[in-house]
């Protein structure tokens, strides 16, 4: 194990230019977007274009997150590799951006942005929030601080012994690591905004009827969206990845639910699994529903292939995190099985809930103020309708 150490790398020294930060983040994500569009051509089972791009986008983030995790775990010229990789993505983004500007000029901006102008303005406002300087304590003290400490340490090994929050790292923080190494502190937020944009485009083109417009207004006007888009915490990314998996499930509902479709669903779902422990339960429920649907459709001959695909996804993407945690902390889902020391017990209590919380509040909030702070008045109108 590489010993925990601190060198002279500072946050201010890495992220000193806010203009470069948002420009670099946009170029990185534009490069990701271009690769996702190209990768969507191989997802032939899904008909909707934006749903294919969404699945491809989360597949790209899944592979990228694991690659960055591996670079940090191996501690092999970590900073140099991160800077080279980031520079390649940024240069590709500048190239793609130049082409897109020429295409926009030829097509005419009015033609491109004429539809759903209010929603487009809402998305633009959220984009400006995403590229703004990071100010929330959760991002500064954890979701950016732990990647910074990995850079200082030269590896991700050892820091969890002294910093318990570092045991919760998922692929989202390793993607933030790519940004921090290249002087960018808003990469996570721009990725989340891009996921939101893809989700809006998917809803617009997949669902029919007037209800989808009210749903989108409700979604974009939720007060919590302001926080989720601006933070470097990959909460919104995981939520949208799961919703993308649900829409993919609905789009394939009339088809036979065999292993080929699980491969499509598995990409966004396993991406969410690699972000946070809190996504384990909803993803496991969705997978159980998928398998139950396969049984009801009498495709039992494919059940073995279903479990082989699940095992393959786990071994390829989720097992590296569990193995790393086991070999470093003797707990694959550290810190939740790490023993009963006072420090760990207090930390687990801190993570698992507020003593004043009641699960019934999800359906029957204790006050209208709490309800509207969570999903907004537009959400209430959506449910009333």
PyMOL commands that set and color helices and strands:
alter all, ss='L'
color gray80, all
select helices_A, chain A and resi 11-14+18-40+49-74+78-107+109-113+117-130+137-143+145-153+159-162+164-168+171-181+187-206+211-220+223-230+235-251+259-273+277-296+300-329+342-352+359-362+368-384
alter helices_A, ss='H'
color red, helices_A
deselect
rebuild
show_as cartoon
